[in-house]
Amino acid sequence: MSKASSSLHVHQDNSVAERRLRPIYGNKIIKKIDWLDSGNNKKALQECEKVLKKTPNLHCAKALKALTLHRMGKENESKTMLDALTKEQPTDDATLQAMTLCYREMQELEKICKLYETAVKLDPTNEELHTHLFMSYVRISDFKSQQQSAMTLYKYKPKNPYYCWAVMSIILQATRGEGAKDPIKRKLLLSLCERMFDKLIVENKIDAEQEVQLYIMILELLEKYEEILVVLDGPLGSKLQCSNIPQNRLNIDAWDIWKEYVNSVFELMYSEKKLNNHENHDGGDSDMETVDDTPEKAHEFICRIVENGSDNGNN
């Protein structure tokens, strides 16, 4: 048999298998598991058995059968089947998703990591497998493994989001992991994040608002407030949505701007240099001559903006 005919034969076998499984999982495996979603586990099991009788080595059918057995309360049978299937080292997305769903329902999240670790070793350039591996570490809050996984993914597919996954994983190490109780370690980790982002800036690779926000988060954690102002006033600041609002209009739905306004009110309230409006002007009642340094003034200002919003074109 030629390679072409052999390939066609395999394709036909897969198509037949997919048609047999369709009553169980629909057109896309896991995204729509018809019999399982409807709670008809008995029917789902029957369909799995039919498929396995004709194609006994079909990994996806085995995974769906294990999931069905689990939902029927047959834990031992389900685990036995999953353990045997794991030894066969499946790499196809459908099988891995079915096994993942099963392990999630069993609350055995660490086993999902092992599944994808094996799959990635067998198919090291598969982007989708790497993303699933990263997410499996996220489920168990393994921040260091997240970092390593994201950087490996970035090596094969140099995309900014993957780089940011690695940076965020280091931030989590600093704030919720080993750096949470060690100030020195925390600073070292956050400084590493800053250097990693500086590299993107130097290479002019930052092009999304979320990336700028992540950089500002790092600077805020490092308490580098002056640097934040430099970012906001520079080219990177123009990538933030709030900076695109015309200067002569205040969008009543721009929550980030409202937060800045409220923070400024608090700063004025508690500052030792709080302005005394009665001393700074001759008793004038003009709103333009006062400073919003009390909750009452802030409330009045916000109400006025909301009431006049429709007149300003801000509905």
ChimeraX commands (.cxc) that place a marker at each C-alpha (Angstrom):
marker #1 position 0.00,0.00,0.00 radius 0.5
marker #1 position 1.38,3.41,-0.98 radius 0.5
marker #1 position 1.84,6.24,1.51 radius 0.5
marker #1 position -0.96,8.20,-0.15 radius 0.5
marker #1 position -3.44,5.33,0.06 radius 0.5
marker #1 position -2.35,4.55,3.62 radius 0.5
marker #1 position -2.91,8.16,4.64 radius 0.5
marker #1 position -6.34,8.13,2.99 radius 0.5
marker #1 position -7.22,4.91,4.82 radius 0.5
marker #1 position -6.27,6.42,8.18 radius 0.5
marker #1 position -8.28,9.56,7.41 radius 0.5
marker #1 position -11.30,7.45,6.52 radius 0.5
marker #1 position -10.94,5.44,9.75 radius 0.5
marker #1 position -10.83,8.64,11.78 radius 0.5
marker #1 position -13.87,10.03,9.99 radius 0.5
marker #1 position -15.82,6.85,10.68 radius 0.5
marker #1 position -14.78,6.92,14.33 radius 0.5
marker #1 position -15.82,10.56,14.60 radius 0.5
marker #1 position -19.26,9.80,13.15 radius 0.5
marker #1 position -19.69,6.99,15.66 radius 0.5
marker #1 position -18.76,9.25,18.54 radius 0.5
marker #1 position -20.89,12.17,17.38 radius 0.5
marker #1 position -24.04,11.05,19.29 radius 0.5
marker #1 position -21.95,11.17,22.46 radius 0.5
marker #1 position -20.05,14.38,22.02 radius 0.5
marker #1 position -21.62,16.22,19.09 radius 0.5
marker #1 position -19.61,17.77,16.27 radius 0.5
marker #1 position -16.85,19.00,18.59 radius 0.5
marker #1 position -15.61,16.71,21.34 radius 0.5
marker #1 position -16.16,18.07,24.87 radius 0.5
marker #1 position -17.69,21.30,23.62 radius 0.5
marker #1 position -20.97,19.49,23.25 radius 0.5
marker #1 position -21.39,16.07,24.88 radius 0.5
marker #1 position -24.99,15.32,23.89 radius 0.5
marker #1 position -25.83,12.27,25.93 radius 0.5
marker #1 position -23.71,13.30,28.90 radius 0.5
marker #1 position -25.00,16.86,28.90 radius 0.5
marker #1 position -28.57,15.61,28.92 radius 0.5
marker #1 position -27.78,13.36,31.89 radius 0.5
marker #1 position -28.41,10.16,29.95 radius 0.5
marker #1 position -25.27,8.41,31.19 radius 0.5
marker #1 position -26.63,4.95,30.40 radius 0.5
marker #1 position -27.12,5.85,26.75 radius 0.5
marker #1 position -23.70,7.53,26.62 radius 0.5
marker #1 position -22.08,4.37,27.98 radius 0.5
marker #1 position -23.87,2.24,25.39 radius 0.5
marker #1 position -22.61,4.48,22.59 radius 0.5
marker #1 position -19.04,4.33,23.93 radius 0.5
marker #1 position -19.22,0.54,24.07 radius 0.5
marker #1 position -20.43,0.40,20.47 radius 0.5
marker #1 position -17.52,2.51,19.27 radius 0.5
marker #1 position -14.93,0.60,21.32 radius 0.5
marker #1 position -16.26,-2.71,20.04 radius 0.5
marker #1 position -15.40,-1.66,16.50 radius 0.5
marker #1 position -12.36,0.53,17.29 radius 0.5
marker #1 position -11.01,-0.78,20.62 radius 0.5
marker #1 position -7.91,1.45,20.58 radius 0.5
marker #1 position -9.67,4.77,20.03 radius 0.5
marker #1 position -8.34,6.98,22.83 radius 0.5
marker #1 position -11.16,9.49,22.79 radius 0.5
marker #1 position -13.81,6.78,23.17 radius 0.5
marker #1 position -11.92,5.39,26.17 radius 0.5
marker #1 position -11.72,8.85,27.74 radius 0.5
marker #1 position -15.44,9.48,27.21 radius 0.5
marker #1 position -16.24,6.07,28.68 radius 0.5
marker #1 position -14.13,6.89,31.75 radius 0.5
marker #1 position -16.00,10.19,32.12 radius 0.5
marker #1 position -19.33,8.42,31.77 radius 0.5
marker #1 position -18.40,5.81,34.38 radius 0.5
marker #1 position -17.36,8.58,36.77 radius 0.5
marker #1 position -20.71,10.32,36.37 radius 0.5
marker #1 position -22.47,7.03,36.97 radius 0.5
marker #1 position -20.67,6.75,40.31 radius 0.5
marker #1 position -18.39,3.92,39.20 radius 0.5
marker #1 position -15.22,5.58,40.48 radius 0.5
marker #1 position -12.96,2.54,40.57 radius 0.5
marker #1 position -13.76,1.53,36.99 radius 0.5
marker #1 position -13.30,5.10,35.82 radius 0.5
marker #1 position -9.93,5.49,37.54 radius 0.5
marker #1 position -8.72,2.13,36.24 radius 0.5
marker #1 position -9.57,3.15,32.69 radius 0.5
marker #1 position -7.95,6.59,33.09 radius 0.5
marker #1 position -4.76,5.08,34.53 radius 0.5
marker #1 position -4.51,2.65,31.62 radius 0.5
marker #1 position -5.18,5.41,29.10 radius 0.5
marker #1 position -2.55,7.66,30.70 radius 0.5
marker #1 position 0.06,4.95,30.13 radius 0.5
marker #1 position -0.78,5.04,26.43 radius 0.5
marker #1 position 0.35,8.70,26.40 radius 0.5
marker #1 position -2.39,10.30,24.27 radius 0.5
marker #1 position -1.61,13.62,22.59 radius 0.5
marker #1 position -4.79,14.41,20.65 radius 0.5
marker #1 position -6.75,17.37,21.96 radius 0.5
marker #1 position -10.12,15.59,22.16 radius 0.5
marker #1 position -8.85,12.79,24.39 radius 0.5
marker #1 position -6.90,15.13,26.65 radius 0.5
marker #1 position -9.89,17.44,27.07 radius 0.5
marker #1 position -12.15,14.54,28.03 radius 0.5
marker #1 position -9.58,13.29,30.55 radius 0.5
marker #1 position -9.11,16.82,31.86 radius 0.5
marker #1 position -12.83,17.18,32.43 radius 0.5
marker #1 position -12.90,13.88,34.28 radius 0.5
marker #1 position -9.96,14.74,36.52 radius 0.5
marker #1 position -11.45,18.16,37.27 radius 0.5
marker #1 position -14.68,16.54,38.43 radius 0.5
marker #1 position -12.63,14.13,40.53 radius 0.5
marker #1 position -10.70,17.08,42.03 radius 0.5
marker #1 position -7.40,15.49,40.92 radius 0.5
marker #1 position -5.95,18.56,39.22 radius 0.5
marker #1 position -2.32,17.50,39.55 radius 0.5
marker #1 position -2.97,14.61,37.19 radius 0.5
marker #1 position -3.98,17.07,34.49 radius 0.5
marker #1 position -0.52,18.62,34.73 radius 0.5
marker #1 position 1.08,15.20,34.29 radius 0.5
marker #1 position -1.08,14.53,31.23 radius 0.5
marker #1 position 0.04,17.66,29.43 radius 0.5
marker #1 position 3.65,17.38,30.59 radius 0.5
marker #1 position 3.82,14.04,28.82 radius 0.5
marker #1 position 1.98,15.34,25.77 radius 0.5
marker #1 position 4.33,18.32,25.44 radius 0.5
marker #1 position 7.38,16.06,25.60 radius 0.5
marker #1 position 5.98,13.98,22.77 radius 0.5
marker #1 position 4.95,17.01,20.69 radius 0.5
marker #1 position 7.22,19.86,21.90 radius 0.5
marker #1 position 6.26,22.42,19.25 radius 0.5
marker #1 position 2.50,22.10,19.66 radius 0.5
marker #1 position 1.27,25.54,20.75 radius 0.5
marker #1 position -2.11,24.33,21.94 radius 0.5
marker #1 position -0.62,21.64,24.16 radius 0.5
marker #1 position 1.71,24.19,25.74 radius 0.5
marker #1 position -1.17,26.55,26.51 radius 0.5
marker #1 position -3.12,23.72,28.13 radius 0.5
marker #1 position -0.05,22.81,30.19 radius 0.5
marker #1 position 0.25,26.42,31.37 radius 0.5
marker #1 position -3.43,26.52,32.34 radius 0.5
marker #1 position -3.09,23.23,34.21 radius 0.5
marker #1 position -0.44,24.86,36.42 radius 0.5
marker #1 position -2.71,27.87,36.91 radius 0.5
marker #1 position -5.40,25.57,38.33 radius 0.5
marker #1 position -3.08,24.40,41.11 radius 0.5
marker #1 position -1.36,27.78,41.63 radius 0.5
marker #1 position 2.07,26.45,40.74 radius 0.5
marker #1 position 3.49,29.87,39.90 radius 0.5
marker #1 position 7.05,28.77,39.19 radius 0.5
marker #1 position 5.95,26.05,36.79 radius 0.5
marker #1 position 3.64,28.59,35.16 radius 0.5
marker #1 position 6.64,30.84,34.54 radius 0.5
marker #1 position 8.75,28.06,33.07 radius 0.5
marker #1 position 5.89,26.81,30.91 radius 0.5
marker #1 position 5.11,30.29,29.58 radius 0.5
marker #1 position 8.73,31.00,28.69 radius 0.5
marker #1 position 9.02,27.67,26.90 radius 0.5
marker #1 position 5.87,28.51,24.96 radius 0.5
marker #1 position 7.26,31.96,24.14 radius 0.5
marker #1 position 10.43,30.31,22.85 radius 0.5
marker #1 position 8.46,28.31,20.31 radius 0.5
marker #1 position 5.84,30.98,19.61 radius 0.5
marker #1 position 7.27,34.43,20.44 radius 0.5
marker #1 position 4.01,36.23,21.11 radius 0.5
marker #1 position 3.63,39.03,23.64 radius 0.5
marker #1 position 0.74,37.41,25.56 radius 0.5
marker #1 position 2.91,34.39,26.38 radius 0.5
marker #1 position 5.72,36.67,27.54 radius 0.5
marker #1 position 3.21,38.48,29.76 radius 0.5
marker #1 position 2.03,35.14,31.15 radius 0.5
marker #1 position 5.58,34.54,32.33 radius 0.5
marker #1 position 5.83,38.02,33.84 radius 0.5
marker #1 position 2.49,37.65,35.61 radius 0.5
marker #1 position 3.61,34.29,36.99 radius 0.5
marker #1 position 6.66,35.98,38.52 radius 0.5
marker #1 position 4.43,38.70,40.00 radius 0.5
marker #1 position 2.34,35.97,41.63 radius 0.5
marker #1 position 5.50,34.42,43.07 radius 0.5
marker #1 position 6.34,37.81,44.55 radius 0.5
marker #1 position 2.88,38.60,45.92 radius 0.5
marker #1 position 1.36,35.22,46.72 radius 0.5
marker #1 position 4.25,32.78,46.61 radius 0.5
marker #1 position 7.72,32.70,48.14 radius 0.5
marker #1 position 8.08,36.47,48.01 radius 0.5
marker #1 position 4.95,37.11,50.06 radius 0.5
marker #1 position 6.81,36.50,53.33 radius 0.5
marker #1 position 10.28,37.59,52.23 radius 0.5
marker #1 position 10.63,41.30,51.34 radius 0.5
marker #1 position 14.04,40.79,49.76 radius 0.5
marker #1 position 12.81,37.96,47.57 radius 0.5
marker #1 position 9.73,39.99,46.68 radius 0.5
marker #1 position 11.80,42.92,45.48 radius 0.5
marker #1 position 14.15,40.70,43.48 radius 0.5
marker #1 position 11.24,39.04,41.71 radius 0.5
marker #1 position 9.48,42.33,40.95 radius 0.5
marker #1 position 12.73,43.85,39.73 radius 0.5
marker #1 position 13.09,40.90,37.38 radius 0.5
marker #1 position 9.61,41.65,36.03 radius 0.5
marker #1 position 10.59,45.27,35.48 radius 0.5
marker #1 position 13.74,44.27,33.56 radius 0.5
marker #1 position 11.77,41.86,31.43 radius 0.5
marker #1 position 9.35,44.61,30.49 radius 0.5
marker #1 position 12.14,47.10,29.92 radius 0.5
marker #1 position 13.42,44.66,27.31 radius 0.5
marker #1 position 10.08,44.81,25.48 radius 0.5
marker #1 position 10.11,48.60,25.64 radius 0.5
marker #1 position 13.64,48.86,24.26 radius 0.5
marker #1 position 12.68,46.49,21.43 radius 0.5
marker #1 position 9.50,48.53,20.82 radius 0.5
marker #1 position 7.32,45.43,21.16 radius 0.5
marker #1 position 4.60,46.73,23.47 radius 0.5
marker #1 position 1.47,47.28,21.42 radius 0.5
marker #1 position -1.55,46.50,23.63 radius 0.5
marker #1 position -3.24,48.37,26.44 radius 0.5
marker #1 position -3.15,45.30,28.72 radius 0.5
marker #1 position 0.63,45.15,28.39 radius 0.5
marker #1 position 0.97,48.78,29.49 radius 0.5
marker #1 position -1.36,48.11,32.41 radius 0.5
marker #1 position 0.78,45.16,33.47 radius 0.5
marker #1 position 3.91,47.32,33.33 radius 0.5
marker #1 position 2.20,49.98,35.48 radius 0.5
marker #1 position 1.19,47.26,37.95 radius 0.5
marker #1 position 4.83,46.22,38.30 radius 0.5
marker #1 position 5.95,49.81,38.90 radius 0.5
marker #1 position 3.18,50.30,41.43 radius 0.5
marker #1 position 4.22,47.18,43.35 radius 0.5
marker #1 position 7.77,48.55,43.36 radius 0.5
marker #1 position 6.36,51.91,44.54 radius 0.5
marker #1 position 7.96,53.70,41.59 radius 0.5
marker #1 position 5.24,56.30,41.28 radius 0.5
marker #1 position 7.30,58.88,39.41 radius 0.5
marker #1 position 8.10,56.29,36.75 radius 0.5
marker #1 position 4.37,55.59,36.43 radius 0.5
marker #1 position 3.75,59.25,35.67 radius 0.5
marker #1 position 6.49,59.15,33.03 radius 0.5
marker #1 position 4.79,56.14,31.42 radius 0.5
marker #1 position 1.36,57.80,31.47 radius 0.5
marker #1 position 2.75,60.98,29.91 radius 0.5
marker #1 position 4.79,59.15,27.29 radius 0.5
marker #1 position 4.09,57.07,24.16 radius 0.5
marker #1 position 2.98,54.06,26.19 radius 0.5
marker #1 position 0.34,56.14,27.96 radius 0.5
marker #1 position -1.32,56.85,24.62 radius 0.5
marker #1 position -2.15,53.14,24.36 radius 0.5
marker #1 position -4.42,53.35,27.39 radius 0.5
marker #1 position -8.07,53.82,26.51 radius 0.5
marker #1 position -8.61,56.51,29.14 radius 0.5
marker #1 position -5.96,58.68,27.49 radius 0.5
marker #1 position -7.97,58.75,24.25 radius 0.5
marker #1 position -10.87,60.64,25.82 radius 0.5
marker #1 position -11.01,64.25,24.57 radius 0.5
marker #1 position -9.70,66.71,27.13 radius 0.5
marker #1 position -12.88,68.83,27.09 radius 0.5
marker #1 position -15.23,65.95,27.84 radius 0.5
marker #1 position -15.65,63.60,30.78 radius 0.5
marker #1 position -17.23,60.28,29.94 radius 0.5
marker #1 position -19.50,59.34,32.84 radius 0.5
marker #1 position -18.76,55.64,32.18 radius 0.5
marker #1 position -14.95,56.01,32.28 radius 0.5
marker #1 position -14.42,54.22,35.58 radius 0.5
marker #1 position -10.63,54.57,35.56 radius 0.5
marker #1 position -10.98,58.36,35.42 radius 0.5
marker #1 position -13.54,58.36,38.23 radius 0.5
marker #1 position -11.15,56.34,40.40 radius 0.5
marker #1 position -8.46,58.95,39.88 radius 0.5
marker #1 position -10.92,61.70,40.78 radius 0.5
marker #1 position -12.03,59.94,43.99 radius 0.5
marker #1 position -8.41,59.30,44.97 radius 0.5
marker #1 position -7.61,62.98,44.50 radius 0.5
marker #1 position -10.52,63.92,46.77 radius 0.5
marker #1 position -9.18,61.63,49.50 radius 0.5
marker #1 position -5.69,63.06,49.09 radius 0.5
marker #1 position -7.06,66.58,49.57 radius 0.5
marker #1 position -9.17,65.49,52.53 radius 0.5
marker #1 position -6.29,63.98,54.47 radius 0.5
marker #1 position -3.45,66.20,53.34 radius 0.5
marker #1 position -1.89,68.42,55.98 radius 0.5
marker #1 position -1.97,71.16,53.34 radius 0.5
marker #1 position -5.73,70.92,52.91 radius 0.5
marker #1 position -7.01,74.06,51.30 radius 0.5
marker #1 position -9.36,76.28,53.27 radius 0.5
marker #1 position -11.76,77.65,50.72 radius 0.5
marker #1 position -13.03,80.36,53.05 radius 0.5
marker #1 position -9.54,81.75,53.50 radius 0.5
marker #1 position -8.45,81.45,49.88 radius 0.5
marker #1 position -11.21,83.54,48.34 radius 0.5
marker #1 position -13.51,86.33,49.42 radius 0.5
marker #1 position -16.53,84.26,50.18 radius 0.5
marker #1 position -17.46,83.83,46.52 radius 0.5
marker #1 position -19.97,81.10,45.80 radius 0.5
marker #1 position -18.60,80.14,42.37 radius 0.5
marker #1 position -18.09,76.38,42.05 radius 0.5
marker #1 position -15.03,77.06,39.89 radius 0.5
marker #1 position -13.29,78.72,42.84 radius 0.5
marker #1 position -13.63,75.79,45.23 radius 0.5
marker #1 position -11.67,72.56,45.60 radius 0.5
marker #1 position -13.40,69.18,45.96 radius 0.5
marker #1 position -11.87,68.29,49.32 radius 0.5
marker #1 position -14.95,66.89,51.08 radius 0.5
marker #1 position -17.38,64.03,50.34 radius 0.5
marker #1 position -20.18,66.56,50.01 radius 0.5
marker #1 position -18.41,68.55,47.30 radius 0.5
marker #1 position -17.45,65.37,45.45 radius 0.5
marker #1 position -21.04,64.13,45.61 radius 0.5
marker #1 position -22.34,67.44,44.30 radius 0.5
marker #1 position -19.82,67.42,41.44 radius 0.5
marker #1 position -20.62,63.82,40.44 radius 0.5
marker #1 position -24.37,64.47,40.52 radius 0.5
marker #1 position -23.91,67.54,38.34 radius 0.5
marker #1 position -21.86,65.58,35.79 radius 0.5
marker #1 position -24.41,62.76,35.68 radius 0.5
marker #1 position -27.36,65.16,35.36 radius 0.5
marker #1 position -25.67,67.12,32.57 radius 0.5
marker #1 position -24.18,64.10,30.85 radius 0.5
marker #1 position -26.76,63.94,28.09 radius 0.5
marker #1 position -26.19,67.62,27.29 radius 0.5
marker #1 position -22.49,66.93,26.83 radius 0.5
marker #1 position -23.09,64.03,24.47 radius 0.5
marker #1 position -22.24,61.43,27.16 radius 0.5
marker #1 position -25.22,59.14,27.58 radius 0.5
marker link #1:1,2 radius 0.2
marker link #1:2,3 radius 0.2
marker link #1:3,4 radius 0.2
marker link #1:4,5 radius 0.2
marker link #1:5,6 radius 0.2
marker link #1:6,7 radius 0.2
marker link #1:7,8 radius 0.2
marker link #1:8,9 radius 0.2
marker link #1:9,10 radius 0.2
marker link #1:10,11 radius 0.2
marker link #1:11,12 radius 0.2
marker link #1:12,13 radius 0.2
marker link #1:13,14 radius 0.2
marker link #1:14,15 radius 0.2
marker link #1:15,16 radius 0.2
marker link #1:16,17 radius 0.2
marker link #1:17,18 radius 0.2
marker link #1:18,19 radius 0.2
marker link #1:19,20 radius 0.2
marker link #1:20,21 radius 0.2
marker link #1:21,22 radius 0.2
marker link #1:22,23 radius 0.2
marker link #1:23,24 radius 0.2
marker link #1:24,25 radius 0.2
marker link #1:25,26 radius 0.2
marker link #1:26,27 radius 0.2
marker link #1:27,28 radius 0.2
marker link #1:28,29 radius 0.2
marker link #1:29,30 radius 0.2
marker link #1:30,31 radius 0.2
marker link #1:31,32 radius 0.2
marker link #1:32,33 radius 0.2
marker link #1:33,34 radius 0.2
marker link #1:34,35 radius 0.2
marker link #1:35,36 radius 0.2
marker link #1:36,37 radius 0.2
marker link #1:37,38 radius 0.2
marker link #1:38,39 radius 0.2
marker link #1:39,40 radius 0.2
marker link #1:40,41 radius 0.2
marker link #1:41,42 radius 0.2
marker link #1:42,43 radius 0.2
marker link #1:43,44 radius 0.2
marker link #1:44,45 radius 0.2
marker link #1:45,46 radius 0.2
marker link #1:46,47 radius 0.2
marker link #1:47,48 radius 0.2
marker link #1:48,49 radius 0.2
marker link #1:49,50 radius 0.2
marker link #1:50,51 radius 0.2
marker link #1:51,52 radius 0.2
marker link #1:52,53 radius 0.2
marker link #1:53,54 radius 0.2
marker link #1:54,55 radius 0.2
marker link #1:55,56 radius 0.2
marker link #1:56,57 radius 0.2
marker link #1:57,58 radius 0.2
marker link #1:58,59 radius 0.2
marker link #1:59,60 radius 0.2
marker link #1:60,61 radius 0.2
marker link #1:61,62 radius 0.2
marker link #1:62,63 radius 0.2
marker link #1:63,64 radius 0.2
marker link #1:64,65 radius 0.2
marker link #1:65,66 radius 0.2
marker link #1:66,67 radius 0.2
marker link #1:67,68 radius 0.2
marker link #1:68,69 radius 0.2
marker link #1:69,70 radius 0.2
marker link #1:70,71 radius 0.2
marker link #1:71,72 radius 0.2
marker link #1:72,73 radius 0.2
marker link #1:73,74 radius 0.2
marker link #1:74,75 radius 0.2
marker link #1:75,76 radius 0.2
marker link #1:76,77 radius 0.2
marker link #1:77,78 radius 0.2
marker link #1:78,79 radius 0.2
marker link #1:79,80 radius 0.2
marker link #1:80,81 radius 0.2
marker link #1:81,82 radius 0.2
marker link #1:82,83 radius 0.2
marker link #1:83,84 radius 0.2
marker link #1:84,85 radius 0.2
marker link #1:85,86 radius 0.2
marker link #1:86,87 radius 0.2
marker link #1:87,88 radius 0.2
marker link #1:88,89 radius 0.2
marker link #1:89,90 radius 0.2
marker link #1:90,91 radius 0.2
marker link #1:91,92 radius 0.2
marker link #1:92,93 radius 0.2
marker link #1:93,94 radius 0.2
marker link #1:94,95 radius 0.2
marker link #1:95,96 radius 0.2
marker link #1:96,97 radius 0.2
marker link #1:97,98 radius 0.2
marker link #1:98,99 radius 0.2
marker link #1:99,100 radius 0.2
marker link #1:100,101 radius 0.2
marker link #1:101,102 radius 0.2
marker link #1:102,103 radius 0.2
marker link #1:103,104 radius 0.2
marker link #1:104,105 radius 0.2
marker link #1:105,106 radius 0.2
marker link #1:106,107 radius 0.2
marker link #1:107,108 radius 0.2
marker link #1:108,109 radius 0.2
marker link #1:109,110 radius 0.2
marker link #1:110,111 radius 0.2
marker link #1:111,112 radius 0.2
marker link #1:112,113 radius 0.2
marker link #1:113,114 radius 0.2
marker link #1:114,115 radius 0.2
marker link #1:115,116 radius 0.2
marker link #1:116,117 radius 0.2
marker link #1:117,118 radius 0.2
marker link #1:118,119 radius 0.2
marker link #1:119,120 radius 0.2
marker link #1:120,121 radius 0.2
marker link #1:121,122 radius 0.2
marker link #1:122,123 radius 0.2
marker link #1:123,124 radius 0.2
marker link #1:124,125 radius 0.2
marker link #1:125,126 radius 0.2
marker link #1:126,127 radius 0.2
marker link #1:127,128 radius 0.2
marker link #1:128,129 radius 0.2
marker link #1:129,130 radius 0.2
marker link #1:130,131 radius 0.2
marker link #1:131,132 radius 0.2
marker link #1:132,133 radius 0.2
marker link #1:133,134 radius 0.2
marker link #1:134,135 radius 0.2
marker link #1:135,136 radius 0.2
marker link #1:136,137 radius 0.2
marker link #1:137,138 radius 0.2
marker link #1:138,139 radius 0.2
marker link #1:139,140 radius 0.2
marker link #1:140,141 radius 0.2
marker link #1:141,142 radius 0.2
marker link #1:142,143 radius 0.2
marker link #1:143,144 radius 0.2
marker link #1:144,145 radius 0.2
marker link #1:145,146 radius 0.2
marker link #1:146,147 radius 0.2
marker link #1:147,148 radius 0.2
marker link #1:148,149 radius 0.2
marker link #1:149,150 radius 0.2
marker link #1:150,151 radius 0.2
marker link #1:151,152 radius 0.2
marker link #1:152,153 radius 0.2
marker link #1:153,154 radius 0.2
marker link #1:154,155 radius 0.2
marker link #1:155,156 radius 0.2
marker link #1:156,157 radius 0.2
marker link #1:157,158 radius 0.2
marker link #1:158,159 radius 0.2
marker link #1:159,160 radius 0.2
marker link #1:160,161 radius 0.2
marker link #1:161,162 radius 0.2
marker link #1:162,163 radius 0.2
marker link #1:163,164 radius 0.2
marker link #1:164,165 radius 0.2
marker link #1:165,166 radius 0.2
marker link #1:166,167 radius 0.2
marker link #1:167,168 radius 0.2
marker link #1:168,169 radius 0.2
marker link #1:169,170 radius 0.2
marker link #1:170,171 radius 0.2
marker link #1:171,172 radius 0.2
marker link #1:172,173 radius 0.2
marker link #1:173,174 radius 0.2
marker link #1:174,175 radius 0.2
marker link #1:175,176 radius 0.2
marker link #1:176,177 radius 0.2
marker link #1:177,178 radius 0.2
marker link #1:178,179 radius 0.2
marker link #1:179,180 radius 0.2
marker link #1:180,181 radius 0.2
marker link #1:181,182 radius 0.2
marker link #1:182,183 radius 0.2
marker link #1:183,184 radius 0.2
marker link #1:184,185 radius 0.2
marker link #1:185,186 radius 0.2
marker link #1:186,187 radius 0.2
marker link #1:187,188 radius 0.2
marker link #1:188,189 radius 0.2
marker link #1:189,190 radius 0.2
marker link #1:190,191 radius 0.2
marker link #1:191,192 radius 0.2
marker link #1:192,193 radius 0.2
marker link #1:193,194 radius 0.2
marker link #1:194,195 radius 0.2
marker link #1:195,196 radius 0.2
marker link #1:196,197 radius 0.2
marker link #1:197,198 radius 0.2
marker link #1:198,199 radius 0.2
marker link #1:199,200 radius 0.2
marker link #1:200,201 radius 0.2
marker link #1:201,202 radius 0.2
marker link #1:202,203 radius 0.2
marker link #1:203,204 radius 0.2
marker link #1:204,205 radius 0.2
marker link #1:205,206 radius 0.2
marker link #1:206,207 radius 0.2
marker link #1:207,208 radius 0.2
marker link #1:208,209 radius 0.2
marker link #1:209,210 radius 0.2
marker link #1:210,211 radius 0.2
marker link #1:211,212 radius 0.2
marker link #1:212,213 radius 0.2
marker link #1:213,214 radius 0.2
marker link #1:214,215 radius 0.2
marker link #1:215,216 radius 0.2
marker link #1:216,217 radius 0.2
marker link #1:217,218 radius 0.2
marker link #1:218,219 radius 0.2
marker link #1:219,220 radius 0.2
marker link #1:220,221 radius 0.2
marker link #1:221,222 radius 0.2
marker link #1:222,223 radius 0.2
marker link #1:223,224 radius 0.2
marker link #1:224,225 radius 0.2
marker link #1:225,226 radius 0.2
marker link #1:226,227 radius 0.2
marker link #1:227,228 radius 0.2
marker link #1:228,229 radius 0.2
marker link #1:229,230 radius 0.2
marker link #1:230,231 radius 0.2
marker link #1:231,232 radius 0.2
marker link #1:232,233 radius 0.2
marker link #1:233,234 radius 0.2
marker link #1:234,235 radius 0.2
marker link #1:235,236 radius 0.2
marker link #1:236,237 radius 0.2
marker link #1:237,238 radius 0.2
marker link #1:238,239 radius 0.2
marker link #1:239,240 radius 0.2
marker link #1:240,241 radius 0.2
marker link #1:241,242 radius 0.2
marker link #1:242,243 radius 0.2
marker link #1:243,244 radius 0.2
marker link #1:244,245 radius 0.2
marker link #1:245,246 radius 0.2
marker link #1:246,247 radius 0.2
marker link #1:247,248 radius 0.2
marker link #1:248,249 radius 0.2
marker link #1:249,250 radius 0.2
marker link #1:250,251 radius 0.2
marker link #1:251,252 radius 0.2
marker link #1:252,253 radius 0.2
marker link #1:253,254 radius 0.2
marker link #1:254,255 radius 0.2
marker link #1:255,256 radius 0.2
marker link #1:256,257 radius 0.2
marker link #1:257,258 radius 0.2
marker link #1:258,259 radius 0.2
marker link #1:259,260 radius 0.2
marker link #1:260,261 radius 0.2
marker link #1:261,262 radius 0.2
marker link #1:262,263 radius 0.2
marker link #1:263,264 radius 0.2
marker link #1:264,265 radius 0.2
marker link #1:265,266 radius 0.2
marker link #1:266,267 radius 0.2
marker link #1:267,268 radius 0.2
marker link #1:268,269 radius 0.2
marker link #1:269,270 radius 0.2
marker link #1:270,271 radius 0.2
marker link #1:271,272 radius 0.2
marker link #1:272,273 radius 0.2
marker link #1:273,274 radius 0.2
marker link #1:274,275 radius 0.2
marker link #1:275,276 radius 0.2
marker link #1:276,277 radius 0.2
marker link #1:277,278 radius 0.2
marker link #1:278,279 radius 0.2
marker link #1:279,280 radius 0.2
marker link #1:280,281 radius 0.2
marker link #1:281,282 radius 0.2
marker link #1:282,283 radius 0.2
marker link #1:283,284 radius 0.2
marker link #1:284,285 radius 0.2
marker link #1:285,286 radius 0.2
marker link #1:286,287 radius 0.2
marker link #1:287,288 radius 0.2
marker link #1:288,289 radius 0.2
marker link #1:289,290 radius 0.2
marker link #1:290,291 radius 0.2
marker link #1:291,292 radius 0.2
marker link #1:292,293 radius 0.2
marker link #1:293,294 radius 0.2
marker link #1:294,295 radius 0.2
marker link #1:295,296 radius 0.2
marker link #1:296,297 radius 0.2
marker link #1:297,298 radius 0.2
marker link #1:298,299 radius 0.2
marker link #1:299,300 radius 0.2
marker link #1:300,301 radius 0.2
marker link #1:301,302 radius 0.2
marker link #1:302,303 radius 0.2
marker link #1:303,304 radius 0.2
marker link #1:304,305 radius 0.2
marker link #1:305,306 radius 0.2
marker link #1:306,307 radius 0.2
marker link #1:307,308 radius 0.2
marker link #1:308,309 radius 0.2
marker link #1:309,310 radius 0.2
marker link #1:310,311 radius 0.2
marker link #1:311,312 radius 0.2
marker link #1:312,313 radius 0.2
marker link #1:313,314 radius 0.2
marker link #1:314,315 radius 0.2
view
